[in-house]
């Protein structure tokens, strides 16, 4: 920690144990960004130019709607479609794929993993981002240095949802500093913070920049004290560059344009007001004075000689040149860390666990009472079939609905971590599936342990295992189906789409039953094969009534029981040729298919390919045409 203390004394954030990275100067020429909505196109950025240098803290300012966040998104590579122009790193044209590995983007909303303490979040992030090549002792030192630098030591054992706004922002920054990215983008880092917290955050970012990083922030309305901290200011007005230079050069620049800033006025507020046209149409003059960002009228912050020597030494060590910016941790390490994190979050979410326990107990008791002791009653065979159908519906909705509500928010967290290259999507999805499966099986067993004996189903071990396995497979498929739906839609749309898609599956499950072995229309027969609930229902019926099983008991007070013979009942239901193992095999195939669909849709949500983008463009075009026709 002595090295860190010494560097702090110099006003730098030189983290001694971090992997060394070369400095990256980011430049852009004639950068344009256009948004299209059907035939209507809107230009957001208009051929702007600029340069953000390593070792500097840069602020992007401008009135609302000027294009600040758009510029940050384009430079970070978060938005690519619709952008044109040249973006360069260290004088060479940027390789976007490589640049995404070098840079990190901290978005405006502080998306942190819930139910995880600062200590756990930092250690897990270190394991993901630093890999197993770095010993645990060195990782611990790296984590400690960053925590001390960002003053998070007092919140070391505090859960993320209990952190203050400033602590959440600092933790978001700390997590991205772990592998020492050369370029850091921050969208509105002071939003929601008071003046003291904002000042602390910006001062820390300046210390981070002094360590050789290019730090670029978009800001809304910084105070005068906050504004003076920035080394470099880039003002955006109407999609063009209205000023580029030092913070102290803003007032002299405006004076040259006969726009004197009042002495008691905040220069940041004044330049934003001028850019928004409150004092007349001066934007064109400002843009012309800096040639839309091609020139910088006021001297930039000069990095001192000690910093330059340190960076030159890092570049000449050879270790930087040998480094490859792939995932630092292996896929197996990512899987283990993510699985540990997900299981920890599941165990700690006690309210949710108890709610699920109570819900399964409630459903189990209700259904058991509705179908109480009908399993051996030959006069109630049809009702027992209804019991099987009720079990399938319960296994459909109960596992699916929580996923539809919770996973869309989880996707936002994944998007940040995946974009900043914490892990690959395959280890994440594998960990997601494995972490959910035990809980789904456990809660399904709670429900089945109540309804199966109370409804007097056959207490043969083989039939019990068959019944349980079918119900659990249906529950797992329903859960994966919920993941596939919610990976592409918002919470509202997911909660609407899930039940809507379930209705045809339920109808197809019972379509044609009661008509014996009469052939069905080929179209509906093929459609029925697509319903996993059909295979689940067949599996439950065969598990209970399949051979070898003797005649059911007809009560004394009933004169005639039509469905006393199980074989006759199975034939009437159109299941005479059904094989339990075929149903199980099809359920397994559908489980794999729904997981594959969920993985594919999630990947397209995070990084869509050309085919998926084309489909979205066509969908937007059709939607625009429909809205225009109305």
Buried (B, 14 or more C-beta within 10 A) or exposed (E): EEEBEEBBEEEBBBBEBBBBBBBBBBBBBBBBBBEBEBEEEEBBBBBBBBBBBBBBBBBBBBBEEBBBBBBBBBBBBBBEEBBEBEBBBEEEEBEEEEBBBBBBBBBBBBBBBBBBBBBBBBBBBBBBBBBEEBEEEBBBBBBBBBBBBBBBEEBEEBBBEEBEBBBBBBBBBBBBBBBBBBBBBBBBBBBBBEEEBBBBBBBBBBBBBBBBBBBBBBBBBBBBEBBEBBBBBBBBBBBBBBBBBBBBBBBEBBEEEEBEBEEEEBBBBBBBBBBBEEEEEBBEBBBEBBEBBBEBBBEBBEBEEEBBEBBEEBBEEEEBEEEEBEBBBBEEBBBBBBBBBBBBBBEBBEEBBEEBEEBBBEBBBBBBEBBEEBBBBBBBBBBBBBBBBBBBBBBBBBBBBBBBBBBBBBBEEBBBBBBBBBBBBEBBBBBBBBBBBEBBBEBBBBBBEBBBBBBBBBEEEEBBEBBBBBBBBBBBBBBBBBBBBBBBBEBEBBBBBBEEEBEBBBEBBBBBBEEEEEEBEEEEEEBBEEBBBBBBBBBBBBBBBBEEBEEBBBEEEEEEBEBBBBBBBBBBBBBEEBEBEBBBEBBBEBBEBBBEBBBBBBBBBBEBEEEBEEEEEEEEBEEBEEEEEE
